[in-house]
């Protein structure tokens, strides 16, 4: 999360008498001060109101829309943007998506917040904000920054919930929220979201839905069927996950063992058992549980192989640990957590040159990865 206050980069000024917006772009109410974005090359003490540009005003307004939701003049500022940039929503959305694809998350978030400030009632905008925050949480978690990831997950959930309350209902809000709940192991909520999506689209023809819409309906039904088949919306399963996540591993293990008595072939349950045991440093038992998870369907799950590798490392079985990480890498070759762990494994084996290659690769995918940068720095100091 960025601790800086973007509002500190703007000034509120009374428009000078001789100021004329470029091409008469908008009408000015001289009784209301306008926010002006300070130039990056401009010292705070050297600001000259006579030199302001229309672009600085628009940038200042977008900053206010993004970060000052209680400003008394928001409607006036929005009216200026509408006059100058009638296609602003489309432009901002395209820019935010591009920045997200380029992993320029700070600027993407600023644009998304400006877009939301411009039209806070647009359910599609609210959903896009939820999706962005969800994606950013994933990026933090891949980098091992779990506290930041949890914070963005919390913000994302709030926007998903708001999008699902839209009237008329927005089907895609439920579809995307379903996947968010799946990642949180909230399978009952996920099932409800996907079933709502199916209900909202049941009377829509395949021609109207298009190829992507048909795929989403089939995928939603597949997930609902899978949740039902594995019984993972069961309260005991959910309680086990919550206990382990909160650090109450013994209670979680007890709950998941109870669940497994009736559901012995559910790989998610074996994974939870292994996760709890590994956190208690019962590595041999955890390894057995993770192997059961792979046997019953987790053979394409990156987290299972990663957890299994940690158990092998504790047993000094570095070959098996690397085999697991390479399987995970084959599934997700850009997962920086897996690449980092390959680096740590190389260090454990005493292969510093190989470790350096892995940590360097992490920074190629994520130049802001502090963990990899720190490990490279330590390797440099050792030379």
C-alpha positions in Angstrom: 0.0 0.0 0.0 1.3 3.5 -0.8 1.5 5.6 2.4 2.0 8.9 0.6 -1.0 11.3 0.4 -1.5 12.2 -3.3 -3.6 15.2 -2.2 -0.4 16.9 -1.0 0.6 17.3 -4.7 -2.2 19.7 -5.5 -3.0 23.3 -4.8 -6.4 24.9 -4.5 -6.5 28.3 -6.2 -8.8 31.0 -7.3 -8.5 31.2 -11.1 -6.6 34.3 -12.2 -8.7 36.9 -14.1 -6.6 36.5 -17.3 -6.8 32.7 -17.3 -8.7 31.2 -20.3 -9.0 27.5 -20.7 -7.5 26.2 -23.9 -10.1 26.4 -26.8 -12.7 27.6 -24.2 -12.8 24.0 -22.9 -15.0 24.6 -19.9 -17.0 27.3 -18.0 -15.5 28.6 -14.9 -17.3 29.3 -11.6 -14.9 31.8 -10.1 -16.5 31.4 -6.6 -15.1 27.9 -6.4 -11.4 27.2 -6.1 -10.0 24.7 -8.5 -7.4 21.9 -7.7 -4.2 22.2 -9.7 -1.6 19.5 -10.0 1.9 20.8 -9.2 4.4 20.1 -11.9 7.0 17.4 -11.0 9.8 19.9 -11.7 8.2 22.6 -9.5 9.3 23.4 -6.0 6.4 24.0 -3.6 7.5 27.5 -2.8 7.8 28.5 -6.5 4.3 27.9 -7.6 3.0 30.6 -9.9 -0.8 30.8 -10.4 -0.3 32.8 -13.6 1.4 29.9 -15.3 -1.2 27.2 -14.7 -2.4 25.1 -17.7 -5.7 23.4 -18.4 -3.9 20.0 -18.1 -2.8 20.8 -14.6 -6.4 21.6 -13.6 -7.7 18.4 -15.1 -4.9 16.4 -13.4 -5.8 18.1 -10.1 -9.5 17.3 -10.5 -8.7 13.6 -11.2 -6.6 13.5 -8.1 -9.5 14.9 -6.0 -12.0 12.5 -7.6 -9.6 9.6 -6.7 -8.8 10.5 -3.1 -11.2 13.1 -1.7 -14.7 11.6 -1.8 -16.1 14.1 0.7 -15.1 17.2 -1.2 -18.0 19.6 -1.4 -17.4 20.5 -5.0 -17.2 17.1 -6.7 -20.2 17.6 -8.9 -18.7 20.8 -10.3 -15.4 19.2 -10.9 -17.1 16.2 -12.6 -18.9 18.7 -14.9 -15.6 20.2 -16.0 -14.2 16.8 -16.8 -17.3 15.9 -18.8 -17.0 19.1 -20.8 -13.3 18.7 -21.6 -13.2 14.9 -21.9 -16.6 13.5 -22.9 -15.0 10.0 -23.4 -13.2 10.1 -20.1 -14.5 6.8 -18.7 -13.4 4.8 -21.8 -10.0 6.6 -21.8 -9.4 6.0 -18.1 -10.5 2.4 -18.2 -8.2 1.6 -21.2 -5.3 3.3 -19.5 -5.9 1.5 -16.2 -6.1 -1.9 -17.9 -2.9 -1.2 -19.8 -1.0 -0.1 -16.7 -2.3 -3.2 -14.9 -1.0 -5.5 -17.7 2.4 -3.7 -17.5 2.3 -4.3 -13.7 2.5 -0.5 -13.0 0.1 -1.1 -10.1 0.5 2.2 -8.4 -0.5 4.3 -11.4 -3.2 1.8 -12.4 -4.8 2.1 -8.9 -4.7 5.9 -9.1 -6.5 5.7 -12.5 -9.1 3.2 -11.2 -9.8 5.4 -8.2 -10.2 8.5 -10.4 -12.6 6.5 -12.6 -14.6 5.4 -9.6 -14.6 9.0 -8.2 -15.9 10.2 -11.6 -18.9 7.8 -11.6 -19.3 6.1 -8.2 -22.7 4.7 -9.1 -21.5 2.7 -12.2 -21.6 -1.0 -11.2 -19.3 -1.9 -14.1 -16.7 0.6 -12.7 -17.2 -0.9 -9.2 -16.6 -4.4 -10.5 -13.5 -3.3 -12.4 -12.1 -1.9 -9.2 -12.8 -5.2 -7.4 -11.0 -7.1 -10.1 -8.0 -4.8 -10.1 -7.6 -5.0 -6.3 -8.1 -8.8 -6.5 -5.3 -9.0 -9.1 -3.0 -6.7 -7.1 -3.5 -8.9 -4.0 -2.5 -11.9 -6.1 0.7 -10.1 -7.2 1.6 -9.3 -3.6 1.0 -12.9 -2.5 3.2 -14.3 -5.3 5.9 -12.0 -3.9 5.5 -13.3 -0.4 4.0 -10.0 0.9 1.1 -11.6 2.6 0.0 -8.7 4.8 -0.3 -6.4 1.8 -2.1 -9.1 -0.1 -4.6 -9.6 2.8 -5.2 -5.8 2.9 -6.0 -5.7 -0.8 -8.2 -8.8 -0.5 -10.3 -7.0 2.1 -10.7 -4.0 -0.1 -11.5 -6.2 -3.1 -14.2 -8.1 -1.2 -15.9 -4.8 -0.3 -16.1 -3.8 -3.9 -17.3 -7.2 -5.0 -20.1 -7.1 -2.4 -21.1 -3.6 -3.6 -21.1 -4.8 -7.3 -23.3 -7.8 -6.3 -25.8 -5.4 -4.8 -26.3 -3.5 -8.1 -29.8 -3.0 -9.4 -30.4 -4.3 -12.0 -28.2 -7.2 -11.1 -24.8 -7.5 -12.8 -24.2 -11.1 -13.7 -20.5 -10.8 -14.1 -20.1 -9.5 -10.6 -21.3 -12.8 -9.3 -19.1 -14.8 -11.7 -15.9 -13.0 -10.7 -16.8 -12.9 -7.0 -17.2 -16.7 -7.2 -13.5 -17.0 -8.1 -12.5 -14.6 -5.4 -14.3 -16.7 -2.8 -12.7 -19.9 -4.2 -9.3 -18.4 -3.5 -10.3 -17.7 0.1 -11.6 -21.2 0.5 -15.1 -19.8 1.1 -16.7 -22.5 -1.0 -20.2 -22.0 0.3 -20.1 -18.3 -0.7 -18.5 -19.3 -4.1 -21.2 -21.8 -4.8 -23.9 -19.2 -4.0 -22.2 -16.6 -6.3 -21.9 -19.1 -9.2 -25.5 -20.3 -8.8 -26.7 -16.7 -8.8 -24.7 -16.1 -12.0 -26.4 -19.2 -13.6 -29.8 -18.0 -12.5 -29.2 -14.6 -14.0 -28.1 -16.0 -17.4 -30.4 -19.0 -17.6 -32.9 -17.3 -20.0 -30.2 -15.7 -22.2 -29.7 -17.5 -25.5 -26.2 -18.8 -26.5 -26.3 -16.3 -29.4 -26.8 -13.4 -27.0 -24.2 -14.7 -24.6 -21.5 -15.2 -27.3 -18.7 -17.7 -27.1 -17.2 -16.2 -23.9 -20.6 -16.1 -22.2 -21.3 -19.7 -23.0 -17.9 -20.7 -21.6 -18.6 -18.8 -18.4 -21.9 -20.6 -17.9 -20.3 -24.0 -18.5 -17.4 -23.1 -16.1 -19.8 -21.8 -13.4 -21.8 -25.1 -13.6 -18.7 -27.2 -13.5 -17.5 -25.4 -10.3 -20.9 -25.8 -8.7 -20.9 -29.5 -9.5 -17.3 -29.9 -8.2 -18.2 -28.2 -4.9 -21.2 -30.4 -4.5 -19.2 -33.6 -5.4 -16.4 -32.8 -2.9 -18.8 -31.4 -0.2 -16.3 -28.6 0.4 -19.1 -26.1 1.2 -19.4 -28.1 4.4 -19.3 -26.1 7.6 -16.6 -28.4 9.1 -14.3 -27.8 6.2 -14.8 -24.1 6.4 -14.1 -24.1 10.2 -10.9 -26.1 9.6 -9.6 -23.5 7.1 -10.5 -20.6 9.4 -8.8 -22.2 12.4 -5.6 -22.9 10.5 -5.5 -19.4 8.9 -5.9 -17.8 12.4 -3.0 -19.9 13.8 -5.2 -22.4 15.7 -3.7 -25.3 13.9 -4.6 -28.1 16.4 -8.3 -27.2 16.2 -8.1 -27.0 12.4 -6.4 -30.4 12.1 -9.1 -31.9 14.4 -11.8 -30.4 12.2 -10.3 -31.5 8.9 -9.7 -35.0 10.1 -13.4 -35.1 11.0 -14.3 -34.0 7.5 -12.0 -36.5 5.9 -13.7 -39.4 7.7 -16.7 -38.8 5.5 -14.9 -37.3 2.5 -11.6 -39.3 2.2 -10.9 -38.5 -1.5 -11.2 -34.7 -1.3 -7.8 -33.3 -2.2 -8.6 -29.8 -0.8 -9.1 -31.4 2.6 -5.8 -33.3 2.4 -4.1 -30.1 1.5 -5.6 -28.3 4.5 -4.4 -31.1 6.8 -0.9 -30.9 5.3 -0.9 -27.1 5.7 -1.8 -27.3 9.3 0.7 -30.0 10.1 3.5 -28.2 8.2 2.8 -25.0 10.2 3.3 -27.1 13.4 6.6 -28.4 11.9 5.3 -31.9 11.7 7.0 -32.3 8.3 6.8 -36.0 7.8 3.1 -36.1 8.5 2.5 -33.0 6.4 4.4 -34.6 3.5 2.1 -37.7 3.7 -1.0 -35.5 3.6 0.3 -33.5 0.6 1.0 -36.7 -1.3 -2.5 -37.7 -0.7 -3.7 -34.4 -2.0 -1.7 -35.0 -5.2 -3.1 -38.5 -5.5 -6.7 -37.3 -5.3 -6.5 -34.4 -7.7 -4.0 -31.7 -6.7 -1.5 -32.7 -9.4 -2.1 -29.4 -11.1 -2.0 -27.3 -8.0 1.1 -25.1 -7.5 0.6 -24.5 -3.8 0.5 -28.2 -3.1 3.9 -28.8 -4.8 5.3 -25.8 -3.1 4.2 -27.0 0.4 5.5 -30.5 -0.4 8.9 -29.1 -1.4 9.2 -27.4 2.0 8.7 -30.7 3.7 11.3 -32.4 1.6 13.8 -29.5 2.4 13.3 -30.2 6.1 14.2 -33.8 5.5 17.3 -32.7 3.5 15.8 -34.5 0.5 16.8 -31.7 -1.9 16.3 -33.7 -5.1 12.6 -34.4 -4.3 12.2 -30.8 -3.2 13.5 -29.6 -6.5 11.3 -32.0 -8.4 8.3 -30.6 -6.7 9.3 -27.0 -7.4 10.0 -27.8 -11.0 6.5 -29.3 -11.4 5.1 -26.1 -9.9 7.2 -24.1 -12.2 6.0 -26.0 -15.2 2.4 -25.1 -14.2 3.1 -21.4 -13.5 6.5 -20.4 -15.0 6.0 -16.8 -13.9 5.2 -17.5 -10.3 7.9 -15.5 -8.5 7.3 -17.4 -5.2 8.2 -20.6 -6.9 11.2 -19.1 -8.6 12.4 -17.6 -5.2 12.0 -21.0 -3.5 14.1 -22.5 -6.2 16.7 -19.9 -5.3 16.5 -20.7 -1.6 16.8 -24.4 -2.4 20.0 -23.7 -4.5 21.4 -21.8 -1.5 20.6 -24.8 0.8 22.5 -27.0 -1.7 25.4 -24.6 -1.6 25.0 -23.6 -5.3 25.2 -19.8 -5.0 25.6 -19.2 -8.8 22.3 -21.1 -9.5 20.6 -19.2 -6.6 21.8 -15.9 -8.2 20.2 -16.9 -11.5 16.9 -17.6 -9.9 16.7 -14.4 -7.8 17.7 -12.4 -10.9 14.9 -14.1 -12.8 12.5 -13.0 -10.0 13.5 -9.4 -10.5 12.9 -9.7 -14.2 9.3 -10.6 -13.5 8.9 -8.2 -10.6 11.6 -5.5 -10.3 10.1 -4.4 -7.0 10.5 -7.8 -5.3 12.4 -6.8 -2.1 13.1 -10.4 -1.0 14.9 -11.4 -4.2 16.8 -8.0 -4.3 18.0 -8.6 -0.7 19.2 -12.1 -1.4 21.2 -10.9 -4.4 22.7 -8.1 -2.3 23.8 -10.7 0.3 25.3 -12.8 -2.4 27.2 -9.8 -3.8 28.6 -9.0 -0.3 29.8 -12.6 0.1 32.0 -12.4 -3.1 
